[in-house]
């Protein structure tokens, strides 16, 4: 999926338990997956947003050192499911989680899986079979240079391509689940992570200024995630549309150069870090983070309250779009959604009469919708809820889901036909990627682009030399190699 496949949304938590339920539901509804795309293609997250584990009253302090970031590459759900690590003849070292004890040295590719009695590691040659206790372990390349030999090849299933990653891999058993599932996490210095994000978030060939603006936003988003989850989670972001698409090591030279040009630059507002939320296209109707991302105080920072005209994205193919569908399908999906959300009125919906926009934000983006049936019922739900309900294709006879690119929609019932007008792609908070490209093509530099989309924010040089900000007792002493998706904010599964 290219840039048109991306739509980020952030769901900050008021209550950890409540948002866990919401997130699991969103994943079912929107089909968030850890898809990896070819370099030079952009993927639009179904739901993007960094989600702090607890309210941050005034936002985070901007760090003065380069942090490491922990990216969950995959969640291995079943006991015995294999992952292949390393390339042919690559020398690998396996240590404990603190990198204090060497548990084994192997020649790649190395097959790894979690059995009932612990980790099973086996070289592809059949030699080097080892069983280790069911505890977090680290796999890294024995050669710690800046060349290709330090990159770790990873294949999570036979139908997935081998991707290479800088840094080290953490294999973390999920003790909260009986299925033997575990998380595969790439830990790497932030600046080595970002090229792989830009390569997944933007089209190859886009303007250098667009890449620079995206680098600043993506770095700000990532740092916010790191600080928000510090001491609360064993990973910071996903490698998929749940956070920012991350392709690992990349040969995209514009992505690499852009990260170098903007090294350490983040968005600041009154000495606080601004989460760099972004989406594909705002459709001319930007969203407020407090509404679209979630009611966390960090989302009330002034630069996240939307931007004014003009709509630079007005020539994007997803600026305005239409859909046509059957009234009965809409009715079925609304009733199904009503049952699943314990909305009794919606569950008993009769023949659909109308769906009208009830409230909009200051920029004209739909916030709530009023649904009426011919029996006189009137039900008000949020525009986001309506979108979720209508995209639940799998829940209604397996019929294909309606592809609604944003919640900013208007619906018109005409007999047995429902016509849908929609604007934009994604949650609409912060940077609009198509708009950024149009601004760049008009001669605007990265600083002008980000200050337009985050009004009141400034670009701050947080650090200029790579120094590690460690996570609790876990230290990464490796110097990761080469540069390397979001979605904008992230509602992440813990």
Secondary structure, DSSP 8 states (H G I E B T S, - for coil): --GGG---B----SSHHHHHHHHHHHHHHHT-------TT-----SS-B---SS--TT--B--SS-BEEEEEEEEE-STT--EEES-TT-EEEEEETTS-SEEEEEESSEEEEEETTEEEEEETTS---EEE-SS-EEEEES--SSSGGG-EEEESSTTS--EEESSEEEEEE-TT-TT--EEEEEEEEHHHHHHHHHHHHS-TT--HHHHHHHHHHHHHHHHHHHHHHTTT-S-SEESSTTS----SS---HHHHHHHHHTTTEEEEETTEE----EESB-TT----HHHHT-S-GGGGSGGGS---S--TTTTSTTSEEEEEEEHHHHHHHHHHHHHHTT-HHHHT--SEEEEEEEEE-TTS-EEEEEEEETTS-EEEEEHHHHHHHHT-GGGSTT--------S-EEEEEETTEEEEEEE-BS---SEEHHHHHHHHHTT--HHHHHHHHSTT-EEEE--SS---B-BTTB---S---S-----SBB----
